[in-house]
Amino acid sequence: MKVIFAGTPEFAATALAALHQAGHEIVLVLTQPDRPAGRGMQLQASAVKQYALAHDMPVAQPVSLRLNGKYPDVAAEAHALLQRTPHDVMIVAAYGLILPLSVLKIPPRGCLNIHGSLLPRWRGAAPIHRAIEVGDAETGITIMQMEEGLDTGPMLLSRRISIKGTDTTGSLHDSLAAMGGEMIVETLRLLEEGPLSATIQPEDGVTYAAKISKEEAALDFSQSAEVLARKIRAFNPFPGTHAQYGDKTIKVFAAHAIADKNADKHATTKPGEVLKASAHDGIIIACAEGCLQLAELQKPGGKRLPAAEFLQGFPLAVGTTFILK
């Protein structure tokens, strides 16, 4: 098939690679404009753009596709490009721009979206993060026929995967990205054979995965250790969680909830108090319920380190307290 592909991050690049390797002709790639990144804040091409250019695929990077939006001339140019590019279908994965109805109507066989959840659960921008954060037992990929609503379109194909207690957003992302690539190739194979059977999303079970904000990354030890451990896994690798220790902001990338075996002894402790901090005992912090054992940390300007190595360069005193900034 002749495919227009729209996507931006690594999740989308995995799908683009799968389509390309399956023999589909990628006639145009849409991706977001280059953004400043890294310590030097140099402009950096998206993962999708990097793959496309490495394989001689034409790339367009409009800042908007809305004809009645802030950049109508840019949107009109993008529409014209889509209309004059012969294609069968548009595949969308984590593109980051809303496709208005005027765009959705252009592809002869419509626009298909690769979404990282089991719809209708976790519609929206951060489905992988939110599934881990709330403790879902499973998630998956849904291939959906796009319509104007936010991830509301009819479902064409879905597949499940268990969320392990050790999964981070990083590890689950990689598993789902590979699954999404396999599934979109399968979907196009089925589409070539004839019309696809679509299932309307049920009204029950709808949840929304709001975009992750940096403000959410602060660890509040007045919550339970289990809740905080899930958040730390959900926010690894980005944006990473953090807690304030004195005048230093410490990032936390891995931790485990443990039962407080000394409940009576620690009855007077405060949430955030350092209960243990040594290479032998690890770093154990009091929470409203249970304790949190910090396993991987990063001090300002430093590297991510296991707890024992972190303590060598940043000792924590038992009885001192992490605070919520």
Stockholm file with secondary structure:
# STOCKHOLM 1.0

chainA/1-325         MKVIFAGTPEFAATALAALHQAGHEIVLVLTQPDRPAGRGMQLQASAVKQYALAHDMPVAQPVSLRLNGKYPDVAAEAHALLQRTPHDVMIVAAYGLILPLSVLKIPPRGCLNIHGSLLPRWRGAAPIHRAIEVGDAETGITIMQMEEGLDTGPMLLSRRISIKGTDTTGSLHDSLAAMGGEMIVETLRLLEEGPLSATIQPEDGVTYAAKISKEEAALDFSQSAEVLARKIRAFNPFPGTHAQYGDKTIKVFAAHAIADKNADKHATTKPGEVLKASAHDGIIIACAEGCLQLAELQKPGGKRLPAAEFLQGFPLAVGTTFILK
#=GR chainA/1-325 SS CEEEEEECSHHHHHHHHHHHHTTCEEEEEECCCCEEETTTTEEECCHHHHHHHHTTCCEECCSCCCTTSSCHHHHHHHHHHHHHSCCSEEEEESCCSCCCHHHHTSSTTCEEEEESSSTTTTEESCHHHHHHHHTCSEEEEEEEECCSSTTCSCEEEEEEEECCTTCCHHHHHHHHHHHHHHHHHHHHHHHHHSCCCCBCCCSTTCCEECCCCGGGGBCCTTSBHHHHHHHHHHTTTTTCEEEEETTEEEEEEEEEEECCTTTTTTTTCCTTBEEEEETTTEEEEECSBSEEEEEEEECTTSCCEEHHHHHHHSCCCTTCBCBCC
#=GC SS_cons         CEEEEEECSHHHHHHHHHHHHTTCEEEEEECCCCEEETTTTEEECCHHHHHHHHTTCCEECCSCCCTTSSCHHHHHHHHHHHHHSCCSEEEEESCCSCCCHHHHTSSTTCEEEEESSSTTTTEESCHHHHHHHHTCSEEEEEEEECCSSTTCSCEEEEEEEECCTTCCHHHHHHHHHHHHHHHHHHHHHHHHHSCCCCBCCCSTTCCEECCCCGGGGBCCTTSBHHHHHHHHHHTTTTTCEEEEETTEEEEEEEEEEECCTTTTTTTTCCTTBEEEEETTTEEEEECSBSEEEEEEEECTTSCCEEHHHHHHHSCCCTTCBCBCC
//
